[in-house]
Amino acid sequence: MPIYILATKLQNPDLFEKRKEQGDKYLKLVREKVPSIKWIAHYAILGPYDFIDIFEAESEQEAAKVSLLSRSAGASFAESWTAIPYSNFIKIIEDLK
């Protein structure tokens, strides 16, 4: 399955008491609405975004659903990227020789 990266920024990053509850609610919602995705990693990060999620999805439509659900669950900003494994990238380069 293709790999996607979702970068999100929270609307209210100062809601420390509710962060776990909101995160759990988001994961439950994604599991219900897009059950075929496979989570690879979830990181809280420093920089312009608050979180990075890495996951596999069957299509860009499913990846878009994950992104849209993050917005409905409290993210003020969500940006998605397609990720190509490095070994596959090297094969692409070799095919162009």
Biopython code that builds the backbone (N, CA, C, O; Angstrom):
import numpy as np
from Bio.PDB.StructureBuilder import StructureBuilder

atoms = [
    (1, "MET", "N", (0.841, -1.187, 0.000)),
    (1, "MET", "CA", (0.000, 0.000, 0.000)),
    (1, "MET", "C", (0.886, 1.250, 0.000)),
    (1, "MET", "O", (1.975, 1.234, 0.573)),
    (2, "PRO", "N", (0.432, 2.320, -0.631)),
    (2, "PRO", "CA", (1.181, 3.571, -0.599)),
    (2, "PRO", "C", (1.294, 4.118, 0.827)),
    (2, "PRO", "O", (0.431, 3.890, 1.675)),
    (3, "ILE", "N", (2.372, 4.835, 1.055)),
    (3, "ILE", "CA", (2.639, 5.439, 2.366)),
    (3, "ILE", "C", (2.352, 6.932, 2.284)),
    (3, "ILE", "O", (2.711, 7.596, 1.312)),
    (4, "TYR", "N", (1.705, 7.444, 3.315)),
    (4, "TYR", "CA", (1.378, 8.860, 3.387)),
    (4, "TYR", "C", (1.875, 9.437, 4.711)),
    (4, "TYR", "O", (1.986, 8.735, 5.716)),
    (5, "ILE", "N", (2.169, 10.732, 4.679)),
    (5, "ILE", "CA", (2.573, 11.468, 5.877)),
    (5, "ILE", "C", (1.575, 12.604, 6.054)),
    (5, "ILE", "O", (1.277, 13.334, 5.108)),
    (6, "LEU", "N", (1.068, 12.745, 7.259)),
    (6, "LEU", "CA", (0.113, 13.798, 7.582)),
    (6, "LEU", "C", (0.727, 14.686, 8.665)),
    (6, "LEU", "O", (1.033, 14.222, 9.764)),
    (7, "ALA", "N", (0.900, 15.955, 8.344)),
    (7, "ALA", "CA", (1.397, 16.938, 9.311)),
    (7, "ALA", "C", (0.214, 17.769, 9.774)),
    (7, "ALA", "O", (-0.546, 18.285, 8.954)),
    (8, "THR", "N", (0.055, 17.901, 11.089)),
    (8, "THR", "CA", (-1.078, 18.666, 11.616)),
    (8, "THR", "C", (-0.629, 19.695, 12.648)),
    (8, "THR", "O", (0.375, 19.529, 13.341)),
    (9, "LYS", "N", (-1.411, 20.754, 12.718)),
    (9, "LYS", "CA", (-1.221, 21.787, 13.730)),
    (9, "LYS", "C", (-2.540, 21.896, 14.477)),
    (9, "LYS", "O", (-3.602, 21.964, 13.858)),
    (10, "LEU", "N", (-2.479, 21.912, 15.798)),
    (10, "LEU", "CA", (-3.692, 21.962, 16.615)),
    (10, "LEU", "C", (-4.292, 23.356, 16.662)),
    (10, "LEU", "O", (-3.587, 24.358, 16.548)),
    (11, "GLN", "N", (-5.617, 23.400, 16.833)),
    (11, "GLN", "CA", (-6.291, 24.684, 17.027)),
    (11, "GLN", "C", (-5.949, 25.271, 18.388)),
    (11, "GLN", "O", (-5.670, 26.464, 18.509)),
    (12, "ASN", "N", (-5.973, 24.421, 19.412)),
    (12, "ASN", "CA", (-5.758, 24.870, 20.790)),
    (12, "ASN", "C", (-4.663, 24.026, 21.446)),
    (12, "ASN", "O", (-4.965, 23.152, 22.259)),
    (13, "PRO", "N", (-3.399, 24.277, 21.104)),
    (13, "PRO", "CA", (-2.343, 23.434, 21.671)),
    (13, "PRO", "C", (-2.175, 23.572, 23.177)),
    (13, "PRO", "O", (-1.431, 22.800, 23.781)),
    (14, "ASP", "N", (-2.850, 24.537, 23.798)),
    (14, "ASP", "CA", (-2.727, 24.716, 25.246)),
    (14, "ASP", "C", (-3.746, 23.889, 26.034)),
    (14, "ASP", "O", (-3.844, 24.045, 27.251)),
    (15, "LEU", "N", (-4.503, 23.020, 25.373)),
    (15, "LEU", "CA", (-5.489, 22.187, 26.071)),
    (15, "LEU", "C", (-4.843, 20.889, 26.564)),
    (15, "LEU", "O", (-5.227, 19.801, 26.134)),
    (16, "PHE", "N", (-3.885, 21.000, 27.445)),
    (16, "PHE", "CA", (-3.115, 19.846, 27.903)),
    (16, "PHE", "C", (-3.982, 18.785, 28.568)),
    (16, "PHE", "O", (-3.741, 17.591, 28.394)),
    (17, "GLU", "N", (-4.974, 19.203, 29.317)),
    (17, "GLU", "CA", (-5.799, 18.242, 30.054)),
    (17, "GLU", "C", (-6.619, 17.352, 29.128)),
    (17, "GLU", "O", (-6.934, 16.217, 29.487)),
    (18, "LYS", "N", (-6.965, 17.836, 27.964)),
    (18, "LYS", "CA", (-7.833, 17.083, 27.059)),
    (18, "LYS", "C", (-7.078, 16.465, 25.889)),
    (18, "LYS", "O", (-7.704, 15.840, 25.033)),
    (19, "ARG", "N", (-5.760, 16.613, 25.820)),
    (19, "ARG", "CA", (-5.009, 16.162, 24.645)),
    (19, "ARG", "C", (-5.170, 14.662, 24.407)),
    (19, "ARG", "O", (-5.454, 14.256, 23.280)),
    (20, "LYS", "N", (-4.996, 13.829, 25.433)),
    (20, "LYS", "CA", (-5.107, 12.379, 25.262)),
    (20, "LYS", "C", (-6.520, 11.998, 24.844)),
    (20, "LYS", "O", (-6.707, 11.169, 23.954)),
    (21, "GLU", "N", (-7.505, 12.597, 25.481)),
    (21, "GLU", "CA", (-8.902, 12.308, 25.151)),
    (21, "GLU", "C", (-9.202, 12.666, 23.688)),
    (21, "GLU", "O", (-9.851, 11.895, 22.980)),
    (22, "GLN", "N", (-8.735, 13.825, 23.242)),
    (22, "GLN", "CA", (-8.965, 14.244, 21.865)),
    (22, "GLN", "C", (-8.240, 13.325, 20.873)),
    (22, "GLN", "O", (-8.783, 12.974, 19.825)),
    (23, "GLY", "N", (-7.007, 12.944, 21.221)),
    (23, "GLY", "CA", (-6.252, 12.030, 20.357)),
    (23, "GLY", "C", (-6.920, 10.675, 20.237)),
    (23, "GLY", "O", (-7.002, 10.110, 19.146)),
    (24, "ASP", "N", (-7.395, 10.156, 21.353)),
    (24, "ASP", "CA", (-8.094, 8.862, 21.333)),
    (24, "ASP", "C", (-9.379, 8.942, 20.515)),
    (24, "ASP", "O", (-9.718, 8.006, 19.792)),
    (25, "LYS", "N", (-10.089, 10.056, 20.629)),
    (25, "LYS", "CA", (-11.334, 10.256, 19.874)),
    (25, "LYS", "C", (-11.028, 10.283, 18.374)),
    (25, "LYS", "O", (-11.769, 9.703, 17.580)),
    (26, "TYR", "N", (-9.956, 10.942, 17.990)),
    (26, "TYR", "CA", (-9.548, 11.012, 16.579)),
    (26, "TYR", "C", (-9.204, 9.628, 16.044)),
    (26, "TYR", "O", (-9.658, 9.252, 14.963)),
    (27, "LEU", "N", (-8.405, 8.866, 16.788)),
    (27, "LEU", "CA", (-8.030, 7.515, 16.335)),
    (27, "LEU", "C", (-9.250, 6.614, 16.184)),
    (27, "LEU", "O", (-9.336, 5.838, 15.232)),
    (28, "LYS", "N", (-10.180, 6.712, 17.107)),
    (28, "LYS", "CA", (-11.400, 5.919, 17.023)),
    (28, "LYS", "C", (-12.199, 6.292, 15.782)),
    (28, "LYS", "O", (-12.714, 5.419, 15.083)),
    (29, "LEU", "N", (-12.299, 7.571, 15.513)),
    (29, "LEU", "CA", (-13.037, 8.054, 14.352)),
    (29, "LEU", "C", (-12.399, 7.560, 13.052)),
    (29, "LEU", "O", (-13.103, 7.127, 12.139)),
    (30, "VAL", "N", (-11.078, 7.625, 12.969)),
    (30, "VAL", "CA", (-10.381, 7.151, 11.765)),
    (30, "VAL", "C", (-10.580, 5.647, 11.601)),
    (30, "VAL", "O", (-10.833, 5.171, 10.494)),
    (31, "ARG", "N", (-10.468, 4.908, 12.682)),
    (31, "ARG", "CA", (-10.665, 3.447, 12.597)),
    (31, "ARG", "C", (-12.070, 3.082, 12.128)),
    (31, "ARG", "O", (-12.254, 2.096, 11.414)),
    (32, "GLU", "N", (-13.055, 3.875, 12.529)),
    (32, "GLU", "CA", (-14.437, 3.625, 12.102)),
    (32, "GLU", "C", (-14.665, 4.006, 10.642)),
    (32, "GLU", "O", (-15.308, 3.261, 9.902)),
    (33, "LYS", "N", (-14.146, 5.154, 10.222)),
    (33, "LYS", "CA", (-14.426, 5.689, 8.894)),
    (33, "LYS", "C", (-13.476, 5.185, 7.810)),
    (33, "LYS", "O", (-13.851, 5.117, 6.639)),
    (34, "VAL", "N", (-12.238, 4.827, 8.196)),
    (34, "VAL", "CA", (-11.237, 4.369, 7.222)),
    (34, "VAL", "C", (-10.513, 3.148, 7.814)),
    (34, "VAL", "O", (-9.322, 3.222, 8.117)),
    (35, "PRO", "N", (-11.226, 2.032, 7.977)),
    (35, "PRO", "CA", (-10.660, 0.891, 8.684)),
    (35, "PRO", "C", (-9.488, 0.202, 7.989)),
    (35, "PRO", "O", (-8.760, -0.559, 8.628)),
    (36, "SER", "N", (-9.294, 0.447, 6.718)),
    (36, "SER", "CA", (-8.232, -0.260, 5.998)),
    (36, "SER", "C", (-6.854, 0.381, 6.144)),
    (36, "SER", "O", (-5.862, -0.219, 5.730)),
    (37, "ILE", "N", (-6.762, 1.589, 6.725)),
    (37, "ILE", "CA", (-5.437, 2.187, 6.846)),
    (37, "ILE", "C", (-4.627, 1.469, 7.919)),
    (37, "ILE", "O", (-5.171, 0.883, 8.855)),
    (38, "LYS", "N", (-3.313, 1.534, 7.750)),
    (38, "LYS", "CA", (-2.394, 0.911, 8.709)),
    (38, "LYS", "C", (-1.477, 2.002, 9.252)),
    (38, "LYS", "O", (-0.710, 2.613, 8.508)),
    (39, "TRP", "N", (-1.568, 2.237, 10.562)),
    (39, "TRP", "CA", (-0.699, 3.234, 11.198)),
    (39, "TRP", "C", (0.723, 2.700, 11.266)),
    (39, "TRP", "O", (0.938, 1.555, 11.663)),
    (40, "ILE", "N", (1.680, 3.509, 10.887)),
    (40, "ILE", "CA", (3.097, 3.149, 10.989)),
    (40, "ILE", "C", (3.731, 3.874, 12.168)),
    (40, "ILE", "O", (4.469, 3.272, 12.948)),
    (41, "ALA", "N", (3.442, 5.170, 12.298)),
    (41, "ALA", "CA", (4.047, 5.947, 13.391)),
    (41, "ALA", "C", (3.234, 7.208, 13.654)),
    (41, "ALA", "O", (2.519, 7.704, 12.783)),
    (42, "HIS", "N", (3.363, 7.714, 14.878)),
    (42, "HIS", "CA", (2.741, 8.973, 15.293)),
    (42, "HIS", "C", (3.752, 9.694, 16.174)),
    (42, "HIS", "O", (4.210, 9.152, 17.180)),
    (43, "TYR", "N", (4.099, 10.924, 15.788)),
    (43, "TYR", "CA", (5.092, 11.682, 16.541)),
    (43, "TYR", "C", (4.574, 13.070, 16.869)),
    (43, "TYR", "O", (3.958, 13.724, 16.028)),
    (44, "ALA", "N", (4.825, 13.517, 18.090)),
    (44, "ALA", "CA", (4.695, 14.928, 18.437)),
    (44, "ALA", "C", (6.035, 15.546, 18.048)),
    (44, "ALA", "O", (7.087, 14.992, 18.367)),
    (45, "ILE", "N", (6.004, 16.683, 17.365)),
    (45, "ILE", "CA", (7.243, 17.230, 16.828)),
    (45, "ILE", "C", (7.415, 18.700, 17.198)),
    (45, "ILE", "O", (6.460, 19.376, 17.583)),
    (46, "LEU", "N", (8.629, 19.173, 17.075)),
    (46, "LEU", "CA", (8.953, 20.587, 17.236)),
    (46, "LEU", "C", (8.946, 21.218, 15.851)),
    (46, "LEU", "O", (9.239, 20.542, 14.865)),
    (47, "GLY", "N", (8.624, 22.477, 15.762)),
    (47, "GLY", "CA", (8.604, 23.148, 14.469)),
    (47, "GLY", "C", (7.231, 23.695, 14.160)),
    (47, "GLY", "O", (6.435, 23.919, 15.072)),
    (48, "PRO", "N", (6.937, 23.916, 12.878)),
    (48, "PRO", "CA", (5.674, 24.562, 12.517)),
    (48, "PRO", "C", (4.441, 23.674, 12.697)),
    (48, "PRO", "O", (3.316, 24.174, 12.704)),
    (49, "TYR", "N", (4.641, 22.374, 12.843)),
    (49, "TYR", "CA", (3.521, 21.445, 13.051)),
    (49, "TYR", "C", (3.607, 20.868, 14.457)),
    (49, "TYR", "O", (4.666, 20.893, 15.084)),
    (50, "ASP", "N", (2.486, 20.349, 14.947)),
    (50, "ASP", "CA", (2.454, 19.722, 16.266)),
    (50, "ASP", "C", (2.634, 18.213, 16.197)),
    (50, "ASP", "O", (3.221, 17.612, 17.098)),
    (51, "PHE", "N", (2.123, 17.589, 15.110)),
    (51, "PHE", "CA", (2.188, 16.131, 14.983)),
    (51, "PHE", "C", (2.489, 15.714, 13.548)),
    (51, "PHE", "O", (2.160, 16.416, 12.591)),
    (52, "ILE", "N", (3.120, 14.559, 13.429)),
    (52, "ILE", "CA", (3.333, 13.889, 12.145)),
    (52, "ILE", "C", (2.802, 12.466, 12.305)),
    (52, "ILE", "O", (3.165, 11.755, 13.242)),
    (53, "ASP", "N", (1.943, 12.068, 11.380)),
    (53, "ASP", "CA", (1.451, 10.690, 11.335)),
    (53, "ASP", "C", (1.936, 10.058, 10.040)),
    (53, "ASP", "O", (1.891, 10.680, 8.978)),
    (54, "ILE", "N", (2.397, 8.821, 10.136)),
    (54, "ILE", "CA", (2.823, 8.067, 8.967)),
    (54, "ILE", "C", (1.926, 6.839, 8.904)),
    (54, "ILE", "O", (1.784, 6.104, 9.881)),
    (55, "PHE", "N", (1.320, 6.628, 7.732)),
    (55, "PHE", "CA", (0.377, 5.525, 7.611)),
    (55, "PHE", "C", (0.318, 5.025, 6.176)),
    (55, "PHE", "O", (0.713, 5.721, 5.241)),
    (56, "GLU", "N", (-0.178, 3.817, 6.025)),
    (56, "GLU", "CA", (-0.427, 3.243, 4.708)),
    (56, "GLU", "C", (-1.923, 3.336, 4.430)),
    (56, "GLU", "O", (-2.743, 3.120, 5.321)),
    (57, "ALA", "N", (-2.268, 3.659, 3.186)),
    (57, "ALA", "CA", (-3.666, 3.709, 2.764)),
    (57, "ALA", "C", (-3.750, 3.126, 1.360)),
    (57, "ALA", "O", (-2.788, 3.176, 0.594)),
    (58, "GLU", "N", (-4.897, 2.583, 1.039)),
    (58, "GLU", "CA", (-5.073, 1.957, -0.265)),
    (58, "GLU", "C", (-5.109, 2.963, -1.410)),
    (58, "GLU", "O", (-4.814, 2.604, -2.550)),
    (59, "SER", "N", (-5.465, 4.214, -1.128)),
    (59, "SER", "CA", (-5.571, 5.212, -2.188)),
    (59, "SER", "C", (-5.427, 6.610, -1.602)),
    (59, "SER", "O", (-5.475, 6.806, -0.388)),
    (60, "GLU", "N", (-5.250, 7.570, -2.496)),
    (60, "GLU", "CA", (-5.178, 8.962, -2.040)),
    (60, "GLU", "C", (-6.517, 9.428, -1.497)),
    (60, "GLU", "O", (-6.561, 10.344, -0.676)),
    (61, "GLN", "N", (-7.615, 8.813, -1.940)),
    (61, "GLN", "CA", (-8.918, 9.166, -1.382)),
    (61, "GLN", "C", (-9.005, 8.785, 0.099)),
    (61, "GLN", "O", (-9.540, 9.542, 0.908)),
    (62, "GLU", "N", (-8.477, 7.615, 0.446)),
    (62, "GLU", "CA", (-8.471, 7.220, 1.863)),
    (62, "GLU", "C", (-7.546, 8.117, 2.674)),
    (62, "GLU", "O", (-7.865, 8.478, 3.807)),
    (63, "ALA", "N", (-6.399, 8.477, 2.098)),
    (63, "ALA", "CA", (-5.480, 9.386, 2.789)),
    (63, "ALA", "C", (-6.149, 10.740, 3.008)),
    (63, "ALA", "O", (-5.965, 11.365, 4.052)),
    (64, "ALA", "N", (-6.916, 11.188, 2.032)),
    (64, "ALA", "CA", (-7.638, 12.461, 2.174)),
    (64, "ALA", "C", (-8.660, 12.381, 3.301)),
    (64, "ALA", "O", (-8.865, 13.353, 4.028)),
    (65, "LYS", "N", (-9.300, 11.230, 3.445)),
    (65, "LYS", "CA", (-10.262, 11.060, 4.545)),
    (65, "LYS", "C", (-9.575, 11.216, 5.896)),
    (65, "LYS", "O", (-10.111, 11.855, 6.802)),
    (66, "VAL", "N", (-8.382, 10.627, 6.029)),
    (66, "VAL", "CA", (-7.639, 10.743, 7.292)),
    (66, "VAL", "C", (-7.335, 12.206, 7.574)),
    (66, "VAL", "O", (-7.489, 12.670, 8.703)),
    (67, "SER", "N", (-6.908, 12.926, 6.554)),
    (67, "SER", "CA", (-6.604, 14.345, 6.708)),
    (67, "SER", "C", (-7.846, 15.141, 7.094)),
    (67, "SER", "O", (-7.803, 15.962, 8.010)),
    (68, "LEU", "N", (-8.947, 14.898, 6.398)),
    (68, "LEU", "CA", (-10.190, 15.621, 6.705)),
    (68, "LEU", "C", (-10.699, 15.309, 8.112)),
    (68, "LEU", "O", (-11.215, 16.189, 8.799)),
    (69, "LEU", "N", (-10.551, 14.063, 8.532)),
    (69, "LEU", "CA", (-10.966, 13.697, 9.884)),
    (69, "LEU", "C", (-10.111, 14.395, 10.933)),
    (69, "LEU", "O", (-10.608, 14.740, 12.006)),
    (70, "SER", "N", (-8.826, 14.608, 10.636)),
    (70, "SER", "CA", (-7.973, 15.321, 11.596)),
    (70, "SER", "C", (-8.467, 16.753, 11.777)),
    (70, "SER", "O", (-8.411, 17.300, 12.879)),
    (71, "ARG", "N", (-8.950, 17.356, 10.693)),
    (71, "ARG", "CA", (-9.494, 18.716, 10.797)),
    (71, "ARG", "C", (-10.767, 18.724, 11.623)),
    (71, "ARG", "O", (-10.985, 19.635, 12.422)),
    (72, "SER", "N", (-11.615, 17.705, 11.436)),
    (72, "SER", "CA", (-12.869, 17.662, 12.198)),
    (72, "SER", "C", (-12.619, 17.347, 13.667)),
    (72, "SER", "O", (-13.480, 17.600, 14.510)),
    (73, "ALA", "N", (-11.443, 16.795, 13.984)),
    (73, "ALA", "CA", (-11.123, 16.425, 15.360)),
    (73, "ALA", "C", (-10.274, 17.471, 16.078)),
    (73, "ALA", "O", (-9.790, 17.216, 17.180)),
    (74, "GLY", "N", (-10.085, 18.648, 15.468)),
    (74, "GLY", "CA", (-9.413, 19.714, 16.194)),
    (74, "GLY", "C", (-8.154, 20.277, 15.581)),
    (74, "GLY", "O", (-7.586, 21.223, 16.128)),
    (75, "ALA", "N", (-7.694, 19.738, 14.471)),
    (75, "ALA", "CA", (-6.517, 20.312, 13.832)),
    (75, "ALA", "C", (-6.935, 21.569, 13.068)),
    (75, "ALA", "O", (-7.944, 21.564, 12.362)),
    (76, "SER", "N", (-6.166, 22.632, 13.210)),
    (76, "SER", "CA", (-6.474, 23.854, 12.467)),
    (76, "SER", "C", (-5.849, 23.815, 11.085)),
    (76, "SER", "O", (-6.252, 24.555, 10.188)),
    (77, "PHE", "N", (-4.860, 22.945, 10.921)),
    (77, "PHE", "CA", (-4.150, 22.841, 9.647)),
    (77, "PHE", "C", (-3.717, 21.396, 9.467)),
    (77, "PHE", "O", (-3.244, 20.764, 10.411)),
    (78, "ALA", "N", (-3.875, 20.875, 8.268)),
    (78, "ALA", "CA", (-3.432, 19.517, 7.946)),
    (78, "ALA", "C", (-2.848, 19.512, 6.544)),
    (78, "ALA", "O", (-3.430, 20.068, 5.613)),
    (79, "GLU", "N", (-1.703, 18.884, 6.408)),
    (79, "GLU", "CA", (-1.036, 18.793, 5.109)),
    (79, "GLU", "C", (-0.587, 17.352, 4.916)),
    (79, "GLU", "O", (0.020, 16.758, 5.807)),
    (80, "SER", "N", (-0.890, 16.794, 3.745)),
    (80, "SER", "CA", (-0.562, 15.393, 3.472)),
    (80, "SER", "C", (0.461, 15.286, 2.353)),
    (80, "SER", "O", (0.458, 16.070, 1.404)),
    (81, "TRP", "N", (1.338, 14.295, 2.488)),
    (81, "TRP", "CA", (2.360, 14.024, 1.473)),
    (81, "TRP", "C", (2.389, 12.536, 1.169)),
    (81, "TRP", "O", (2.091, 11.707, 2.028)),
    (82, "THR", "N", (2.750, 12.212, -0.063)),
    (82, "THR", "CA", (3.012, 10.815, -0.420)),
    (82, "THR", "C", (4.475, 10.548, -0.133)),
    (82, "THR", "O", (5.328, 11.387, -0.423)),
    (83, "ALA", "N", (4.776, 9.390, 0.434)),
    (83, "ALA", "CA", (6.160, 9.018, 0.735)),
    (83, "ALA", "C", (6.553, 7.821, -0.123)),
    (83, "ALA", "O", (5.797, 6.857, -0.246)),
    (84, "ILE", "N", (7.745, 7.894, -0.716)),
    (84, "ILE", "CA", (8.272, 6.798, -1.520)),
    (84, "ILE", "C", (9.433, 6.185, -0.740)),
    (84, "ILE", "O", (10.388, 6.888, -0.410)),
    (85, "PRO", "N", (9.366, 4.883, -0.439)),
    (85, "PRO", "CA", (10.503, 4.256, 0.238)),
    (85, "PRO", "C", (11.790, 4.485, -0.562)),
    (85, "PRO", "O", (11.777, 4.465, -1.793)),
    (86, "TYR", "N", (12.884, 4.699, 0.142)),
    (86, "TYR", "CA", (14.150, 5.034, -0.506)),
    (86, "TYR", "C", (14.567, 3.983, -1.528)),
    (86, "TYR", "O", (15.039, 4.328, -2.612)),
    (87, "SER", "N", (14.397, 2.707, -1.196)),
    (87, "SER", "CA", (14.791, 1.651, -2.141)),
    (87, "SER", "C", (13.977, 1.744, -3.431)),
    (87, "SER", "O", (14.509, 1.489, -4.511)),
    (88, "ASN", "N", (12.710, 2.102, -3.337)),
    (88, "ASN", "CA", (11.880, 2.288, -4.534)),
    (88, "ASN", "C", (12.343, 3.512, -5.330)),
    (88, "ASN", "O", (12.321, 3.502, -6.561)),
    (89, "PHE", "N", (12.754, 4.547, -4.632)),
    (89, "PHE", "CA", (13.254, 5.753, -5.283)),
    (89, "PHE", "C", (14.511, 5.441, -6.089)),
    (89, "PHE", "O", (14.669, 5.927, -7.209)),
    (90, "ILE", "N", (15.401, 4.634, -5.524)),
    (90, "ILE", "CA", (16.624, 4.236, -6.234)),
    (90, "ILE", "C", (16.260, 3.460, -7.492)),
    (90, "ILE", "O", (16.885, 3.651, -8.535)),
    (91, "LYS", "N", (15.266, 2.592, -7.414)),
    (91, "LYS", "CA", (14.815, 1.846, -8.602)),
    (91, "LYS", "C", (14.284, 2.793, -9.669)),
    (91, "LYS", "O", (14.508, 2.568, -10.858)),
    (92, "ILE", "N", (13.589, 3.840, -9.265)),
    (92, "ILE", "CA", (13.088, 4.830, -10.217)),
    (92, "ILE", "C", (14.253, 5.478, -10.954)),
    (92, "ILE", "O", (14.219, 5.630, -12.175)),
    (93, "ILE", "N", (15.282, 5.858, -10.205)),
    (93, "ILE", "CA", (16.458, 6.465, -10.800)),
    (93, "ILE", "C", (17.123, 5.502, -11.783)),
    (93, "ILE", "O", (17.507, 5.892, -12.886)),
    (94, "GLU", "N", (17.253, 4.238, -11.370)),
    (94, "GLU", "CA", (17.883, 3.238, -12.243)),
    (94, "GLU", "C", (17.078, 3.045, -13.532)),
    (94, "GLU", "O", (17.652, 2.835, -14.600)),
    (95, "ASP", "N", (15.754, 3.116, -13.429)),
    (95, "ASP", "CA", (14.906, 2.979, -14.619)),
    (95, "ASP", "C", (15.104, 4.122, -15.599)),
    (95, "ASP", "O", (14.838, 3.960, -16.790)),
    (96, "LEU", "N", (15.561, 5.265, -15.130)),
    (96, "LEU", "CA", (15.758, 6.437, -15.982)),
    (96, "LEU", "C", (17.117, 6.466, -16.678)),
    (96, "LEU", "O", (17.358, 7.318, -17.533)),
    (97, "LYS", "N", (17.992, 5.554, -16.321)),
    (97, "LYS", "CA", (19.330, 5.530, -16.950)),
    (97, "LYS", "C", (19.239, 5.124, -18.386)),
    (97, "LYS", "O", (20.258, 5.049, -19.072)),
]
sb = StructureBuilder()
sb.init_structure("model")
sb.init_model(0)
sb.init_chain("A")
sb.init_seg("    ")
for serial, (resi, resn, name, xyz) in enumerate(atoms, 1):
    if name == "N":
        sb.init_residue(resn, " ", resi, " ")
    sb.init_atom(name, np.array(xyz, "f"), 0.0, 1.0, " ", f" {name:<3s}", serial, name[0])
structure = sb.get_structure()
